[in-house]
Amino acid sequence: SPVRPAPSVAAPARPAPARAAKDAYPVDLLISLANDAVYSPDPYPKGQQSDPRMIKLQVLLDRANASPGVIDGINGGNVAKAIAAFEMMVGHHVDGVMDAELWARLEATSAEPVLVPYEITEKDVAGPFVPVMPADYAEQAKLPSAAYRDPVEMLAERFHMDEAFLRRLNPDVDFTVAGTVLTVANPGPPLKAKVASIVADKAKKQVFAYDAAGRLVASYPATIGSADLPSPTGVHAVKAIAVNPEYWYRPKVNFQQGENTKALRLPPGPNTPVGSVWIGLDKPTYGLHGTPEPSKIDKTNSHGCVRLTNWDANELAHMVAPGVPVDFREPEVVSARNDTDLAPPAAPLPAPTPH
């Protein structure tokens, strides 16, 4: 269904070509070590080198509903945030640092291997695909859909992976051939829960979802506004939810892109400016949504909205309903509180009146 008014976000750029990580392990050994990884206090390698322990940690955090963003086997800020969220969930001291006790609790959530084989299907390679997504909205509006660029992008998002990491695990593979067996991450199924309140933490650049009892049930790394175009303040309510939404560009209401002075309807698809999901708020033009570039979550700015990976946005969209409050926590407020005091809003807001 259409999304009106248009959420205020920047034009999507075609992702840069994937670059293989500089790993120290042959791929077969990397896969084996990741599935058999055990806790070690040794530091993770710096730079773009995938580490077997980090691969396992990211997958286990994803399964535990503390999303690390894209799974790539590389240590980073989103992993530390996910560890801190898991600590909050289990009542551990919150410092964002993995220890033996936390590792054991993560491993106890599932015994399945973190990297598994997957056979490409005819449906996977059938498309339709849009190999080059134009940056100009007027050109995007002419397309039948904002589909994935190719099977690699589609499969990477399905398994919550960075595209370069998917290619790293599957060197010299033709992703366009049905029957090809790949190695992919095994993050587990989407969480099934009823979210009663949401906190969008501007300091942590993270979204927290709580149930009716005030328990933290999920967390997601997020891009929340920017200095020039900040996100809302205070508490707002979810007003509408759309999966695979159209995107309505309205320069007189939001922002003008290039020479596009007229309103445009951009077709739906995972590579729209809002990705594959839109969770609209009662504050017009603002919402929580997906993104065409999941690897850039918490690494770039947004035009005031809350940007999540497509898979995290999709999971959250199926757990919320109109009326659920979204509390935008300001940095100065958050910094004055202990992490363990990151409580949900006191009471849900009433459902907004449609108009």
One Martini backbone bead per residue (centre of mass of N, CA, C, O) as a GRO file, in nm:
protein
  355
    1SER     BB    1   0.100   0.032   0.015
    2PRO     BB    2   0.097   0.348   0.037
    3VAL     BB    3   0.322   0.616   0.131
    4ARG     BB    4   0.192   0.879   0.337
    5PRO     BB    5   0.419   1.057   0.357
    6ALA     BB    6   0.727   1.104   0.272
    7PRO     BB    7   1.012   1.001   0.366
    8SER     BB    8   1.314   1.146   0.488
    9VAL     BB    9   1.555   1.072   0.242
   10ALA     BB   10   1.810   0.968   0.073
   11ALA     BB   11   1.960   0.887  -0.197
   12PRO     BB   12   2.040   0.603  -0.347
   13ALA     BB   13   2.331   0.427  -0.376
   14ARG     BB   14   2.541   0.243  -0.528
   15PRO     BB   15   2.715   0.006  -0.427
   16ALA     BB   16   3.010  -0.082  -0.377
   17PRO     BB   17   3.228  -0.287  -0.461
   18ALA     BB   18   3.321  -0.575  -0.352
   19ARG     BB   19   3.557  -0.659  -0.092
   20ALA     BB   20   3.780  -0.867   0.003
   21ALA     BB   21   3.893  -1.000   0.267
   22LYS     BB   22   4.195  -1.021   0.468
   23ASP     BB   23   4.254  -1.337   0.514
   24ALA     BB   24   4.435  -1.601   0.695
   25TYR     BB   25   4.226  -1.810   0.577
   26PRO     BB   26   4.115  -2.063   0.444
   27VAL     BB   27   3.794  -2.124   0.377
   28ASP     BB   28   3.760  -2.407   0.506
   29LEU     BB   29   3.889  -2.328   0.776
   30LEU     BB   30   3.706  -2.094   0.851
   31ILE     BB   31   3.446  -2.261   0.872
   32SER     BB   32   3.541  -2.467   1.082
   33LEU     BB   33   3.628  -2.262   1.305
   34ALA     BB   34   3.355  -2.125   1.341
   35ASN     BB   35   3.186  -2.378   1.432
   36ASP     BB   36   3.429  -2.443   1.668
   37ALA     BB   37   3.426  -2.209   1.839
   38VAL     BB   38   3.578  -2.053   2.121
   39TYR     BB   39   3.653  -1.900   2.389
   40SER     BB   40   3.855  -1.591   2.388
   41PRO     BB   41   4.057  -1.318   2.510
   42ASP     BB   42   4.160  -1.259   2.255
   43PRO     BB   43   4.206  -1.046   2.024
   44TYR     BB   44   4.091  -0.905   1.753
   45PRO     BB   45   4.137  -0.833   1.451
   46LYS     BB   46   4.226  -0.585   1.252
   47GLY     BB   47   4.025  -0.469   1.025
   48GLN     BB   48   3.936  -0.687   0.729
   49GLN     BB   49   3.952  -0.949   0.920
   50SER     BB   50   3.825  -1.246   0.951
   51ASP     BB   51   3.690  -1.418   1.238
   52PRO     BB   52   3.577  -1.706   1.369
   53ARG     BB   53   3.465  -1.593   1.639
   54MET     BB   54   3.304  -1.357   1.512
   55ILE     BB   55   3.115  -1.517   1.345
   56LYS     BB   56   2.981  -1.667   1.578
   57LEU     BB   57   2.898  -1.423   1.746
   58GLN     BB   58   2.711  -1.285   1.541
   59VAL     BB   59   2.511  -1.520   1.508
   60LEU     BB   60   2.434  -1.553   1.809
   61LEU     BB   61   2.326  -1.267   1.847
   62ASP     BB   62   2.107  -1.283   1.634
   63ARG     BB   63   1.955  -1.524   1.769
   64ALA     BB   64   1.928  -1.342   2.050
   65ASN     BB   65   1.819  -1.047   1.945
   66ALA     BB   66   2.119  -0.907   1.900
   67SER     BB   67   2.195  -0.711   1.663
   68PRO     BB   68   2.499  -0.668   1.445
   69GLY     BB   69   2.403  -0.672   1.170
   70VAL     BB   70   2.625  -0.747   0.965
   71ILE     BB   71   2.772  -1.042   0.862
   72ASP     BB   72   3.163  -1.055   0.862
   73GLY     BB   73   3.383  -1.118   1.101
   74ILE     BB   74   3.399  -0.813   1.210
   75ASN     BB   75   3.498  -0.594   1.422
   76GLY     BB   76   3.268  -0.363   1.605
   77GLY     BB   77   3.034  -0.146   1.725
   78ASN     BB   78   2.780  -0.330   1.674
   79VAL     BB   79   2.881  -0.561   1.852
   80ALA     BB   80   2.904  -0.416   2.123
   81LYS     BB   81   2.602  -0.340   2.131
   82ALA     BB   82   2.496  -0.631   2.127
   83ILE     BB   83   2.630  -0.725   2.384
   84ALA     BB   84   2.493  -0.517   2.570
   85ALA     BB   85   2.206  -0.613   2.512
   86PHE     BB   86   2.244  -0.902   2.614
   87GLU     BB   87   2.316  -0.818   2.899
   88MET     BB   88   2.040  -0.691   2.957
   89MET     BB   89   1.867  -0.950   2.910
   90VAL     BB   90   2.048  -1.130   3.142
   91GLY     BB   91   2.175  -0.945   3.382
   92HIS     BB   92   2.441  -0.823   3.305
   93HIS     BB   93   2.705  -0.655   3.300
   94VAL     BB   94   2.738  -0.344   3.128
   95ASP     BB   95   3.016  -0.330   2.858
   96GLY     BB   96   3.048  -0.481   2.568
   97VAL     BB   97   3.201  -0.748   2.679
   98MET     BB   98   3.327  -1.045   2.625
   99ASP     BB   99   3.275  -1.353   2.802
  100ALA     BB  100   3.252  -1.669   2.915
  101GLU     BB  101   2.961  -1.650   3.020
  102LEU     BB  102   2.828  -1.526   2.770
  103TRP     BB  103   2.913  -1.737   2.568
  104ALA     BB  104   2.762  -1.971   2.705
  105ARG     BB  105   2.479  -1.841   2.677
  106LEU     BB  106   2.480  -1.830   2.372
  107GLU     BB  107   2.531  -2.134   2.312
  108ALA     BB  108   2.263  -2.228   2.466
  109THR     BB  109   2.052  -2.127   2.241
  110SER     BB  110   2.235  -2.303   2.023
  111ALA     BB  111   2.363  -2.596   1.823
  112GLU     BB  112   2.391  -2.479   1.561
  113PRO     BB  113   2.549  -2.400   1.302
  114VAL     BB  114   2.672  -2.090   1.165
  115LEU     BB  115   2.758  -2.258   0.909
  116VAL     BB  116   2.590  -2.338   0.596
  117PRO     BB  117   2.436  -2.499   0.355
  118TYR     BB  118   2.322  -2.380   0.018
  119GLU     BB  119   2.081  -2.409  -0.241
  120ILE     BB  120   2.027  -2.288  -0.532
  121THR     BB  121   1.746  -2.166  -0.690
  122GLU     BB  122   1.539  -2.083  -0.940
  123LYS     BB  123   1.414  -1.841  -0.786
  124ASP     BB  124   1.678  -1.691  -0.713
  125VAL     BB  125   1.754  -1.646  -1.045
  126ALA     BB  126   1.486  -1.511  -1.178
  127GLY     BB  127   1.383  -1.271  -1.040
  128PRO     BB  128   1.395  -0.961  -1.073
  129PHE     BB  129   1.655  -0.735  -1.180
  130VAL     BB  130   1.871  -0.437  -1.092
  131PRO     BB  131   2.186  -0.374  -1.168
  132VAL     BB  132   2.114  -0.051  -1.201
  133MET     BB  133   2.062   0.206  -0.972
  134PRO     BB  134   1.943   0.498  -0.996
  135ALA     BB  135   1.977   0.801  -0.829
  136ASP     BB  136   1.756   0.923  -0.983
  137TYR     BB  137   1.421   0.956  -0.927
  138ALA     BB  138   1.311   0.980  -1.217
  139GLU     BB  139   1.438   0.707  -1.301
  140GLN     BB  140   1.315   0.525  -1.085
  141ALA     BB  141   1.011   0.580  -1.167
  142LYS     BB  142   1.045   0.394  -1.440
  143LEU     BB  143   1.047   0.148  -1.281
  144PRO     BB  144   0.897  -0.154  -1.181
  145SER     BB  145   1.142  -0.184  -0.967
  146ALA     BB  146   1.350  -0.221  -0.653
  147ALA     BB  147   1.543  -0.444  -0.695
  148TYR     BB  148   1.775  -0.644  -0.693
  149ARG     BB  149   2.078  -0.670  -0.856
  150ASP     BB  150   2.128  -0.970  -0.741
  151PRO     BB  151   2.175  -1.272  -0.587
  152VAL     BB  152   2.381  -1.173  -0.382
  153GLU     BB  153   2.214  -0.956  -0.243
  154MET     BB  154   1.975  -1.135  -0.167
  155LEU     BB  155   2.133  -1.354   0.001
  156ALA     BB  156   2.268  -1.170   0.202
  157GLU     BB  157   2.002  -1.068   0.331
  158ARG     BB  158   1.875  -1.341   0.409
  159PHE     BB  159   2.164  -1.402   0.589
  160HIS     BB  160   2.283  -1.132   0.716
  161MET     BB  161   2.505  -1.036   0.500
  162ASP     BB  162   2.785  -0.951   0.363
  163GLU     BB  163   2.879  -0.957   0.043
  164ALA     BB  164   3.186  -1.003   0.075
  165PHE     BB  165   3.153  -1.247   0.266
  166LEU     BB  166   3.000  -1.432   0.078
  167ARG     BB  167   3.230  -1.441  -0.129
  168ARG     BB  168   3.453  -1.544   0.060
  169LEU     BB  169   3.299  -1.828   0.114
  170ASN     BB  170   3.254  -1.822  -0.232
  171PRO     BB  171   3.477  -1.888  -0.437
  172ASP     BB  172   3.421  -1.921  -0.769
  173VAL     BB  173   3.111  -1.855  -0.781
  174ASP     BB  174   2.795  -1.905  -0.942
  175PHE     BB  175   2.503  -1.728  -0.850
  176THR     BB  176   2.322  -1.801  -1.131
  177VAL     BB  177   2.315  -2.116  -1.047
  178ALA     BB  178   2.127  -2.365  -1.014
  179GLY     BB  179   2.252  -2.595  -0.753
  180THR     BB  180   2.435  -2.431  -0.602
  181VAL     BB  181   2.663  -2.457  -0.332
  182LEU     BB  182   2.665  -2.287  -0.030
  183THR     BB  183   2.793  -2.066   0.218
  184VAL     BB  184   2.611  -1.970   0.514
  185ALA     BB  185   2.446  -1.815   0.733
  186ASN     BB  186   2.271  -1.904   1.066
  187PRO     BB  187   2.048  -1.694   1.230
  188GLY     BB  188   1.760  -1.761   1.210
  189PRO     BB  189   1.457  -1.686   1.295
  190PRO     BB  190   1.225  -1.478   1.347
  191LEU     BB  191   1.088  -1.305   1.582
  192LYS     BB  192   0.821  -1.390   1.820
  193ALA     BB  193   0.652  -1.096   1.919
  194LYS     BB  194   0.522  -0.841   2.146
  195VAL     BB  195   0.542  -0.506   2.103
  196ALA     BB  196   0.496  -0.220   2.334
  197SER     BB  197   0.791  -0.081   2.302
  198ILE     BB  198   1.018   0.192   2.198
  199VAL     BB  199   1.372   0.269   2.166
  200ALA     BB  200   1.553   0.557   2.041
  201ASP     BB  201   1.897   0.574   2.066
  202LYS     BB  202   2.108   0.836   1.993
  203ALA     BB  203   2.376   0.753   2.130
  204LYS     BB  204   2.382   0.438   2.041
  205LYS     BB  205   2.245   0.372   1.780
  206GLN     BB  206   1.962   0.230   1.889
  207VAL     BB  207   1.712  -0.028   1.905
  208PHE     BB  208   1.447  -0.094   2.143
  209ALA     BB  209   1.249  -0.382   2.239
  210TYR     BB  210   0.941  -0.420   2.422
  211ASP     BB  211   0.738  -0.559   2.634
  212ALA     BB  212   0.474  -0.539   2.859
  213ALA     BB  213   0.694  -0.606   3.103
  214GLY     BB  214   0.977  -0.457   3.010
  215ARG     BB  215   1.126  -0.646   2.823
  216LEU     BB  216   1.399  -0.715   2.644
  217VAL     BB  217   1.373  -0.861   2.302
  218ALA     BB  218   1.523  -0.633   2.117
  219SER     BB  219   1.800  -0.532   1.897
  220TYR     BB  220   1.923  -0.245   1.690
  221PRO     BB  221   2.099  -0.108   1.465
  222ALA     BB  222   2.125   0.257   1.393
  223THR     BB  223   2.008   0.531   1.202
  224ILE     BB  224   1.970   0.864   1.363
  225GLY     BB  225   1.985   1.093   1.186
  226SER     BB  226   2.116   1.436   1.212
  227ALA     BB  227   2.240   1.745   1.252
  228ASP     BB  228   2.062   1.875   1.019
  229LEU     BB  229   1.848   1.610   1.042
  230PRO     BB  230   1.672   1.538   1.288
  231SER     BB  231   1.511   1.362   1.491
  232PRO     BB  232   1.287   1.317   1.691
  233THR     BB  233   1.119   1.403   1.990
  234GLY     BB  234   1.020   1.202   2.214
  235VAL     BB  235   0.690   1.070   2.196
  236HIS     BB  236   0.570   0.830   1.965
  237ALA     BB  237   0.354   0.674   1.725
  238VAL     BB  238   0.245   0.420   1.566
  239LYS     BB  239   0.053   0.426   1.254
  240ALA     BB  240   0.210   0.260   1.016
  241ILE     BB  241   0.242  -0.041   0.806
  242ALA     BB  242   0.487  -0.132   0.544
  243VAL     BB  243   0.536  -0.380   0.306
  244ASN     BB  244   0.665  -0.301   0.027
  245PRO     BB  245   0.684   0.006  -0.041
  246GLU     BB  246   0.616   0.288  -0.154
  247TYR     BB  247   0.768   0.600  -0.278
  248TRP     BB  248   0.714   0.943  -0.186
  249TYR     BB  249   0.810   1.219  -0.366
  250ARG     BB  250   0.815   1.555  -0.192
  251PRO     BB  251   0.965   1.857  -0.226
  252LYS     BB  252   0.752   2.048  -0.066
  253VAL     BB  253   0.788   1.871   0.211
  254ASN     BB  254   1.092   1.783   0.221
  255PHE     BB  255   1.302   1.739  -0.041
  256GLN     BB  256   1.546   1.812  -0.289
  257GLN     BB  257   1.641   1.634  -0.585
  258GLY     BB  258   1.799   1.813  -0.768
  259GLU     BB  259   1.571   1.866  -1.050
  260ASN     BB  260   1.331   1.759  -0.871
  261THR     BB  261   1.002   1.930  -0.855
  262LYS     BB  262   0.829   1.672  -0.863
  263ALA     BB  263   0.627   1.439  -0.792
  264LEU     BB  264   0.700   1.088  -0.697
  265ARG     BB  265   0.677   0.743  -0.787
  266LEU     BB  266   0.828   0.479  -0.628
  267PRO     BB  267   0.902   0.169  -0.647
  268PRO     BB  268   0.909  -0.119  -0.506
  269GLY     BB  269   1.170  -0.240  -0.283
  270PRO     BB  270   1.483  -0.297  -0.133
  271ASN     BB  271   1.601  -0.023  -0.312
  272THR     BB  272   1.475   0.184  -0.171
  273PRO     BB  273   1.507   0.447   0.044
  274VAL     BB  274   1.330   0.239   0.260
  275GLY     BB  275   1.326  -0.019   0.149
  276SER     BB  276   1.104  -0.295   0.264
  277VAL     BB  277   1.025  -0.091   0.514
  278TRP     BB  278   0.744   0.084   0.689
  279ILE     BB  279   0.730   0.278   1.004
  280GLY     BB  280   0.500   0.490   1.088
  281LEU     BB  281   0.436   0.799   1.232
  282ASP     BB  282   0.258   1.067   1.383
  283LYS     BB  283   0.494   1.207   1.247
  284PRO     BB  284   0.528   1.347   0.970
  285THR     BB  285   0.772   1.169   0.764
  286TYR     BB  286   0.820   0.962   0.998
  287GLY     BB  287   1.041   0.668   1.064
  288LEU     BB  288   1.088   0.324   1.031
  289HIS     BB  289   1.347   0.162   0.824
  290GLY     BB  290   1.503   0.060   0.567
  291THR     BB  291   1.780  -0.043   0.337
  292PRO     BB  292   2.009  -0.060   0.059
  293GLU     BB  293   2.260  -0.030   0.295
  294PRO     BB  294   2.346  -0.226   0.556
  295SER     BB  295   2.662  -0.161   0.603
  296LYS     BB  296   2.578   0.161   0.694
  297ILE     BB  297   2.489   0.119   0.965
  298ASP     BB  298   2.606   0.369   1.175
  299LYS     BB  299   2.787   0.530   0.923
  300THR     BB  300   2.550   0.725   0.863
  301ASN     BB  301   2.303   0.938   0.760
  302SER     BB  302   1.982   1.084   0.808
  303HIS     BB  303   1.651   1.238   0.744
  304GLY     BB  304   1.539   1.167   1.064
  305CYS     BB  305   1.525   0.879   1.055
  306VAL     BB  306   1.505   0.519   1.109
  307ARG     BB  307   1.768   0.302   1.025
  308LEU     BB  308   1.760  -0.030   0.899
  309THR     BB  309   1.773  -0.322   0.825
  310ASN     BB  310   1.562  -0.508   0.649
  311TRP     BB  311   1.544  -0.749   0.853
  312ASP     BB  312   1.492  -0.582   1.108
  313ALA     BB  313   1.244  -0.425   1.008
  314ASN     BB  314   1.072  -0.675   0.948
  315GLU     BB  315   1.065  -0.791   1.230
  316LEU     BB  316   0.943  -0.541   1.373
  317ALA     BB  317   0.682  -0.510   1.197
  318HIS     BB  318   0.569  -0.803   1.317
  319MET     BB  319   0.560  -0.671   1.640
  320VAL     BB  320   0.379  -0.432   1.565
  321ALA     BB  321   0.146  -0.159   1.629
  322PRO     BB  322  -0.071   0.062   1.642
  323GLY     BB  323   0.040   0.274   1.926
  324VAL     BB  324   0.321   0.228   1.959
  325PRO     BB  325   0.578   0.351   2.132
  326VAL     BB  326   0.836   0.606   2.052
  327ASP     BB  327   1.140   0.672   2.218
  328PHE     BB  328   1.341   0.957   2.198
  329ARG     BB  329   1.665   0.952   2.303
  330GLU     BB  330   1.879   1.163   2.433
  331PRO     BB  331   2.210   1.192   2.490
  332GLU     BB  332   2.204   1.355   2.761
  333VAL     BB  333   2.012   1.154   2.900
  334VAL     BB  334   2.161   0.885   2.868
  335SER     BB  335   2.444   0.965   2.999
  336ALA     BB  336   2.296   0.991   3.297
  337ARG     BB  337   2.262   0.684   3.269
  338ASN     BB  338   2.235   0.368   3.321
  339ASP     BB  339   2.206   0.101   3.116
  340THR     BB  340   2.004  -0.056   3.315
  341ASP     BB  341   1.792   0.209   3.286
  342LEU     BB  342   1.668   0.130   2.999
  343ALA     BB  343   1.361   0.218   2.976
  344PRO     BB  344   1.057   0.211   2.892
  345PRO     BB  345   0.783   0.339   2.846
  346ALA     BB  346   0.534   0.364   3.073
  347ALA     BB  347   0.305   0.398   2.835
  348PRO     BB  348   0.095   0.346   2.603
  349LEU     BB  349  -0.038   0.476   2.334
  350PRO     BB  350  -0.284   0.563   2.164
  351ALA     BB  351  -0.437   0.517   1.888
  352PRO     BB  352  -0.448   0.666   1.607
  353THR     BB  353  -0.631   0.870   1.403
  354PRO     BB  354  -0.745   0.839   1.114
  355HIS     BB  355  -0.704   1.048   0.777
   0.00000   0.00000   0.00000
